[in-house]
Amino acid sequence: MATTKVTVTVSDDQLAAIKQLVESGRAASVSGFVQHAIAVSLQDLTGWGAMLATALSETGGRLTPKERAWADQALGTAPTKRPRKRSAA
């Protein structure tokens, strides 16, 4: 497998925790830990995507605009309307 070196920014606390895992032998290396975390995250996202696709196909497809508006309101994530800028005339 080809690899590419990248720079990733983590908090000091996160790095300290990862280094502790390496020192205790629960992780092979900092890079190994990050590679594993990325693999788990990608699998998780893929799994959720597949589950969502299945759920949508079993329940009639994507939300209609009316259903989305209801869900946004119920979840408290309704987009706020911005006042329109008036043109100088």
LOPAVO-622975 format. One record per atom (N, C-alpha, C): residue number from 1; atom name; x, y, z. Coordinates in steps of 0.001 Angstrom, whole numbers, plus 500000, padded with zeros to 6 digits. Example, Ala and Ser with C-alpha at 12.3 -4.5 7.8 and 13.67 -1.06 7.14 Angstrom:
2
+-----+----+--------+--------+--------+
|   k |  a |     c1 |     c2 |     c3 |
+-----+----+--------+--------+--------+
|   1 |  N | 513190 | 494310 | 507800 |
|   1 | CA | 512300 | 495500 | 507800 |
|   1 |  C | 513200 | 496700 | 507800 |
|   2 |  N | 512850 | 497750 | 507080 |
|   2 | CA | 513670 | 498940 | 507140 |
|   2 |  C | 512900 | 500030 | 507870 |
+-----+----+--------+--------+--------+
//
This chain:
89
+-----+----+--------+--------+--------+
|   k |  a |     c1 |     c2 |     c3 |
+-----+----+--------+--------+--------+
|   1 |  N | 500854 | 498824 | 500000 |
|   1 | CA | 500000 | 500000 | 500000 |
|   1 |  C | 500898 | 501236 | 500000 |
|   2 |  N | 500666 | 502122 | 499071 |
|   2 | CA | 501411 | 503374 | 499015 |
|   2 |  C | 500936 | 504298 | 500129 |
|   3 |  N | 501836 | 505061 | 500658 |
|   3 | CA | 501469 | 506006 | 501709 |
|   3 |  C | 501995 | 507383 | 501355 |
|   4 |  N | 501381 | 508389 | 501941 |
|   4 | CA | 501794 | 509769 | 501763 |
|   4 |  C | 501867 | 510412 | 503128 |
|   5 |  N | 502932 | 511146 | 503373 |
|   5 | CA | 503098 | 511834 | 504647 |
|   5 |  C | 502294 | 513131 | 504601 |
|   6 |  N | 501497 | 513367 | 505638 |
|   6 | CA | 500701 | 514582 | 505740 |
|   6 |  C | 500891 | 515182 | 507135 |
|   7 |  N | 500524 | 516417 | 507275 |
|   7 | CA | 500553 | 517077 | 508574 |
|   7 |  C | 499130 | 517149 | 509095 |
|   8 |  N | 498946 | 516724 | 510334 |
|   8 | CA | 497635 | 516761 | 510968 |
|   8 |  C | 497777 | 517537 | 512273 |
|   9 |  N | 496864 | 518437 | 512531 |
|   9 | CA | 496899 | 519220 | 513759 |
|   9 |  C | 495955 | 518593 | 514773 |
|  10 |  N | 496486 | 518295 | 515954 |
|  10 | CA | 495686 | 517765 | 517056 |
|  10 |  C | 496002 | 518600 | 518296 |
|  11 |  N | 495127 | 518542 | 519261 |
|  11 | CA | 495381 | 519286 | 520496 |
|  11 |  C | 496511 | 518616 | 521272 |
|  12 |  N | 497130 | 519382 | 522159 |
|  12 | CA | 498193 | 518826 | 522994 |
|  12 |  C | 497682 | 517652 | 523825 |
|  13 |  N | 496450 | 517766 | 524324 |
|  13 | CA | 495862 | 516688 | 525125 |
|  13 |  C | 495671 | 515414 | 524305 |
|  14 |  N | 495208 | 515578 | 523061 |
|  14 | CA | 495019 | 514413 | 522201 |
|  14 |  C | 496344 | 513730 | 521912 |
|  15 |  N | 497363 | 514521 | 521594 |
|  15 | CA | 498670 | 513940 | 521310 |
|  15 |  C | 499231 | 513232 | 522535 |
|  16 |  N | 499069 | 513830 | 523703 |
|  16 | CA | 499553 | 513199 | 524934 |
|  16 |  C | 498843 | 511866 | 525166 |
|  17 |  N | 497540 | 511832 | 524915 |
|  17 | CA | 496780 | 510589 | 525099 |
|  17 |  C | 497235 | 509522 | 524114 |
|  18 |  N | 497492 | 509914 | 522875 |
|  18 | CA | 497958 | 508950 | 521865 |
|  18 |  C | 499336 | 508427 | 522249 |
|  19 |  N | 500217 | 509323 | 522669 |
|  19 | CA | 501562 | 508897 | 523070 |
|  19 |  C | 501509 | 507945 | 524258 |
|  20 |  N | 500573 | 508183 | 525169 |
|  20 | CA | 500397 | 507277 | 526311 |
|  20 |  C | 499981 | 505889 | 525847 |
|  21 |  N | 499101 | 505841 | 524853 |
|  21 | CA | 498675 | 504560 | 524298 |
|  21 |  C | 499849 | 503839 | 523646 |
|  22 |  N | 500699 | 504590 | 522962 |
|  22 | CA | 501883 | 503994 | 522330 |
|  22 |  C | 502831 | 503468 | 523399 |
|  23 |  N | 503085 | 504277 | 524423 |
|  23 | CA | 504000 | 503870 | 525497 |
|  23 |  C | 503502 | 502637 | 526240 |
|  24 |  N | 502184 | 502513 | 526367 |
|  24 | CA | 501625 | 501362 | 527078 |
|  24 |  C | 501499 | 500132 | 526179 |
|  25 |  N | 501821 | 500298 | 524886 |
|  25 | CA | 501749 | 499176 | 523961 |
|  25 |  C | 500369 | 498942 | 523376 |
|  26 |  N | 499422 | 499842 | 523663 |
|  26 | CA | 498063 | 499668 | 523137 |
|  26 |  C | 497918 | 500242 | 521736 |
|  27 |  N | 498938 | 500958 | 521270 |
|  27 | CA | 498997 | 501444 | 519886 |
|  27 |  C | 500435 | 501278 | 519429 |
|  28 |  N | 500602 | 500918 | 518170 |
|  28 | CA | 501947 | 500645 | 517650 |
|  28 |  C | 502783 | 501911 | 517535 |
|  29 |  N | 502169 | 502990 | 517107 |
|  29 | CA | 502866 | 504263 | 516917 |
|  29 |  C | 501811 | 505348 | 516781 |
|  30 |  N | 502258 | 506597 | 516824 |
|  30 | CA | 501325 | 507704 | 516620 |
|  30 |  C | 500722 | 507598 | 515215 |
|  31 |  N | 501578 | 507363 | 514212 |
|  31 | CA | 501073 | 507220 | 512842 |
|  31 |  C | 500104 | 506052 | 512725 |
|  32 |  N | 500451 | 504933 | 513361 |
|  32 | CA | 499574 | 503764 | 513331 |
|  32 |  C | 498228 | 504054 | 513957 |
|  33 |  N | 498244 | 504799 | 515062 |
|  33 | CA | 496988 | 505163 | 515725 |
|  33 |  C | 496135 | 506022 | 514797 |
|  34 |  N | 496757 | 507023 | 514178 |
|  34 | CA | 496018 | 507928 | 513289 |
|  34 |  C | 495482 | 507163 | 512079 |
|  35 |  N | 496289 | 506274 | 511506 |
|  35 | CA | 495829 | 505475 | 510368 |
|  35 |  C | 494624 | 504618 | 510758 |
|  36 |  N | 494684 | 504025 | 511944 |
|  36 | CA | 493570 | 503195 | 512420 |
|  36 |  C | 492326 | 504061 | 512633 |
|  37 |  N | 492506 | 505235 | 513242 |
|  37 | CA | 491372 | 506125 | 513492 |
|  37 |  C | 490709 | 506549 | 512187 |
|  38 |  N | 491524 | 506834 | 511187 |
|  38 | CA | 490975 | 507222 | 509880 |
|  38 |  C | 490210 | 506058 | 509250 |
|  39 |  N | 490770 | 504850 | 509331 |
|  39 | CA | 490099 | 503675 | 508758 |
|  39 |  C | 488751 | 503438 | 509432 |
|  40 |  N | 488731 | 503551 | 510764 |
|  40 | CA | 487476 | 503351 | 511505 |
|  40 |  C | 486466 | 504421 | 511113 |
|  41 |  N | 486921 | 505654 | 511009 |
|  41 | CA | 486027 | 506752 | 510648 |
|  41 |  C | 485452 | 506569 | 509250 |
|  42 |  N | 486291 | 506170 | 508303 |
|  42 | CA | 485808 | 505936 | 506939 |
|  42 |  C | 484793 | 504801 | 506888 |
|  43 |  N | 485056 | 503730 | 507625 |
|  43 | CA | 484111 | 502606 | 507668 |
|  43 |  C | 482796 | 503045 | 508297 |
|  44 |  N | 482900 | 503859 | 509346 |
|  44 | CA | 481710 | 504347 | 510028 |
|  44 |  C | 480858 | 505189 | 509081 |
|  45 |  N | 481495 | 506107 | 508386 |
|  45 | CA | 480749 | 506963 | 507447 |
|  45 |  C | 480129 | 506157 | 506321 |
|  46 |  N | 480870 | 505181 | 505815 |
|  46 | CA | 480349 | 504323 | 504754 |
|  46 |  C | 479143 | 503532 | 505258 |
|  47 |  N | 479264 | 503013 | 506475 |
|  47 | CA | 478160 | 502247 | 507068 |
|  47 |  C | 476920 | 503091 | 507259 |
|  48 |  N | 477102 | 504316 | 507777 |
|  48 | CA | 475949 | 505201 | 507970 |
|  48 |  C | 475329 | 505568 | 506629 |
|  49 |  N | 476169 | 505800 | 505629 |
|  49 | CA | 475642 | 506126 | 504303 |
|  49 |  C | 474805 | 505000 | 503736 |
|  50 |  N | 475288 | 503778 | 503887 |
|  50 | CA | 474546 | 502616 | 503394 |
|  50 |  C | 473245 | 502451 | 504164 |
|  51 |  N | 473298 | 502634 | 505483 |
|  51 | CA | 472090 | 502492 | 506302 |
|  51 |  C | 471064 | 503568 | 505928 |
|  52 |  N | 471545 | 504794 | 505703 |
|  52 | CA | 470636 | 505865 | 505308 |
|  52 |  C | 470007 | 505568 | 503953 |
|  53 |  N | 470806 | 505094 | 503006 |
|  53 | CA | 470280 | 504765 | 501678 |
|  53 |  C | 469208 | 503681 | 501772 |
|  54 |  N | 469457 | 502666 | 502596 |
|  54 | CA | 468477 | 501593 | 502790 |
|  54 |  C | 467205 | 502137 | 503414 |
|  55 |  N | 467355 | 502936 | 504460 |
|  55 | CA | 466182 | 503503 | 505137 |
|  55 |  C | 465370 | 504374 | 504188 |
|  56 |  N | 466060 | 505186 | 503397 |
|  56 | CA | 465341 | 506036 | 502446 |
|  56 |  C | 464605 | 505214 | 501400 |
|  57 |  N | 465242 | 504153 | 500891 |
|  57 | CA | 464584 | 503340 | 499866 |
|  57 |  C | 463392 | 502592 | 500436 |
|  58 |  N | 463448 | 502251 | 501722 |
|  58 | CA | 462343 | 501514 | 502353 |
|  58 |  C | 461196 | 502419 | 502782 |
|  59 |  N | 461450 | 503728 | 502841 |
|  59 | CA | 460411 | 504643 | 503319 |
|  59 |  C | 459962 | 505657 | 502279 |
|  60 |  N | 460276 | 505409 | 501028 |
|  60 | CA | 459752 | 506271 | 499988 |
|  60 |  C | 460721 | 507286 | 499427 |
|  61 |  N | 461968 | 507174 | 499743 |
|  61 | CA | 462957 | 508069 | 499136 |
|  61 |  C | 463287 | 509283 | 499973 |
|  62 |  N | 463912 | 510240 | 499320 |
|  62 | CA | 464373 | 511458 | 499998 |
|  62 |  C | 463197 | 512247 | 500568 |
|  63 |  N | 463523 | 513068 | 501557 |
|  63 | CA | 462506 | 513922 | 502158 |
|  63 |  C | 462012 | 514952 | 501145 |
|  64 |  N | 460735 | 515229 | 501217 |
|  64 | CA | 460184 | 516318 | 500420 |
|  64 |  C | 460576 | 517627 | 501110 |
|  65 |  N | 460500 | 518747 | 500412 |
|  65 | CA | 460802 | 520027 | 501069 |
|  65 |  C | 459933 | 520258 | 502319 |
|  66 |  N | 458668 | 519838 | 502259 |
|  66 | CA | 457769 | 520016 | 503405 |
|  66 |  C | 458234 | 519138 | 504577 |
|  67 |  N | 458625 | 517884 | 504301 |
|  67 | CA | 459115 | 516990 | 505356 |
|  67 |  C | 460421 | 517512 | 505951 |
|  68 |  N | 461300 | 518016 | 505090 |
|  68 | CA | 462579 | 518560 | 505573 |
|  68 |  C | 462336 | 519769 | 506467 |
|  69 |  N | 461416 | 520654 | 506075 |
|  69 | CA | 461105 | 521830 | 506887 |
|  69 |  C | 460564 | 521406 | 508249 |
|  70 |  N | 459681 | 520396 | 508264 |
|  70 | CA | 459149 | 519899 | 509534 |
|  70 |  C | 460269 | 519331 | 510401 |
|  71 |  N | 461154 | 518520 | 509806 |
|  71 | CA | 462248 | 517915 | 510560 |
|  71 |  C | 463197 | 518982 | 511094 |
|  72 |  N | 463517 | 519968 | 510271 |
|  72 | CA | 464392 | 521054 | 510720 |
|  72 |  C | 463781 | 521781 | 511912 |
|  73 |  N | 462487 | 522037 | 511838 |
|  73 | CA | 461812 | 522728 | 512931 |
|  73 |  C | 461781 | 521838 | 514185 |
|  74 |  N | 461483 | 520566 | 514009 |
|  74 | CA | 461414 | 519649 | 515150 |
|  74 |  C | 462770 | 519482 | 515825 |
|  75 |  N | 463826 | 519510 | 515034 |
|  75 | CA | 465177 | 519343 | 515579 |
|  75 |  C | 465812 | 520662 | 516006 |
|  76 |  N | 465123 | 521757 | 515745 |
|  76 | CA | 465667 | 523063 | 516100 |
|  76 |  C | 466810 | 523495 | 515209 |
|  77 |  N | 466819 | 522978 | 513977 |
|  77 | CA | 467891 | 523327 | 513046 |
|  77 |  C | 467362 | 524087 | 511842 |
|  78 |  N | 466175 | 524639 | 511982 |
|  78 | CA | 465585 | 525372 | 510866 |
|  78 |  C | 466491 | 526527 | 510482 |
|  79 |  N | 466743 | 526667 | 509194 |
|  79 | CA | 467597 | 527772 | 508764 |
|  79 |  C | 466939 | 529108 | 509091 |
|  80 |  N | 467747 | 530055 | 509504 |
|  80 | CA | 467209 | 531379 | 509809 |
|  80 |  C | 467177 | 532193 | 508528 |
|  81 |  N | 466157 | 532970 | 508396 |
|  81 | CA | 466034 | 533819 | 507220 |
|  81 |  C | 466809 | 535112 | 507478 |
|  82 |  N | 467669 | 535425 | 506527 |
|  82 | CA | 468441 | 536657 | 506629 |
|  82 |  C | 467640 | 537794 | 505993 |
|  83 |  N | 467685 | 538949 | 506608 |
|  83 | CA | 466988 | 540078 | 505964 |
|  83 |  C | 467656 | 540389 | 504645 |
|  84 |  N | 466850 | 540691 | 503662 |
|  84 | CA | 467392 | 541022 | 502337 |
|  84 |  C | 468006 | 542404 | 502371 |
|  85 |  N | 469111 | 542525 | 501682 |
|  85 | CA | 469749 | 543827 | 501580 |
|  85 |  C | 468967 | 544664 | 500577 |
|  86 |  N | 468711 | 545862 | 500961 |
|  86 | CA | 468002 | 546759 | 500047 |
|  86 |  C | 469026 | 547458 | 499175 |
|  87 |  N | 468701 | 547530 | 497931 |
|  87 | CA | 469633 | 548206 | 497023 |
|  87 |  C | 469481 | 549717 | 497175 |
|  88 |  N | 470585 | 550372 | 497056 |
|  88 | CA | 470563 | 551839 | 497138 |
|  88 |  C | 469970 | 552389 | 495851 |
|  89 |  N | 468880 | 553072 | 495967 |
|  89 | CA | 468247 | 553619 | 494762 |
|  89 |  C | 468002 | 555083 | 494878 |
+-----+----+--------+--------+--------+
//
